[in-house]
Amino acid sequence: MTEHDHLQENSKASPIESLRIERTKLTQDELAVRCGIPRSTYQRWIAGRTEAKLSLTQLKALCQELGIERVDELPDGFCPRLSDRPP
């Protein structure tokens, strides 16, 4: 399996990875570094092992890198909805 095949396989399960592939020429490492996210954390998100829980700074950086301008452009499953968080 080539790296491209592997990326396409991951993108089916991960909205973040799908957007990275569609909208940037960045590697996983480059995107993670630019957004202040540890690479291992990013990889757990795209593998579906953990849910993306970003700081506001990380979310802003990720949206900027992915060309997301409005909250309603975030795909379902991108990160937990505020209503899903405990009070």
Contacts in CASP RR format, 6 or more apart in sequence:
PFRMAT RR
TARGET T0000
AUTHOR 0000-0000-0000
METHOD contacts of the structure
MODEL  1
MTEHDHLQENSKASPIESLRIERTKLTQDELAVRCGIPRSTYQRWIAGRT
EAKLSLTQLKALCQELGIERVDELPDGFCPRLSDRPP
1 9 0 8 1.000
7 17 0 8 1.000
7 21 0 8 1.000
8 21 0 8 1.000
10 17 0 8 1.000
10 46 0 8 1.000
10 47 0 8 1.000
11 17 0 8 1.000
11 18 0 8 1.000
11 21 0 8 1.000
12 18 0 8 1.000
13 46 0 8 1.000
13 47 0 8 1.000
13 48 0 8 1.000
14 45 0 8 1.000
14 46 0 8 1.000
14 47 0 8 1.000
14 48 0 8 1.000
15 75 0 8 1.000
15 76 0 8 1.000
15 77 0 8 1.000
15 78 0 8 1.000
16 42 0 8 1.000
16 45 0 8 1.000
16 46 0 8 1.000
16 52 0 8 1.000
16 62 0 8 1.000
16 66 0 8 1.000
16 78 0 8 1.000
17 28 0 8 1.000
17 46 0 8 1.000
18 75 0 8 1.000
19 66 0 8 1.000
19 68 0 8 1.000
19 75 0 8 1.000
20 26 0 8 1.000
20 28 0 8 1.000
20 31 0 8 1.000
20 66 0 8 1.000
23 66 0 8 1.000
23 67 0 8 1.000
24 31 0 8 1.000
24 65 0 8 1.000
24 66 0 8 1.000
26 34 0 8 1.000
26 65 0 8 1.000
28 39 0 8 1.000
28 42 0 8 1.000
28 43 0 8 1.000
28 46 0 8 1.000
29 39 0 8 1.000
31 37 0 8 1.000
31 42 0 8 1.000
31 62 0 8 1.000
31 65 0 8 1.000
32 38 0 8 1.000
32 39 0 8 1.000
32 41 0 8 1.000
32 42 0 8 1.000
33 39 0 8 1.000
34 61 0 8 1.000
34 65 0 8 1.000
35 58 0 8 1.000
35 61 0 8 1.000
35 62 0 8 1.000
35 65 0 8 1.000
36 57 0 8 1.000
36 58 0 8 1.000
36 61 0 8 1.000
37 54 0 8 1.000
37 58 0 8 1.000
37 62 0 8 1.000
41 50 0 8 1.000
44 50 0 8 1.000
45 51 0 8 1.000
45 52 0 8 1.000
51 79 0 8 1.000
51 80 0 8 1.000
52 77 0 8 1.000
52 78 0 8 1.000
52 79 0 8 1.000
52 80 0 8 1.000
53 79 0 8 1.000
53 80 0 8 1.000
54 62 0 8 1.000
54 79 0 8 1.000
59 79 0 8 1.000
62 68 0 8 1.000
63 69 0 8 1.000
63 74 0 8 1.000
68 74 0 8 1.000
END
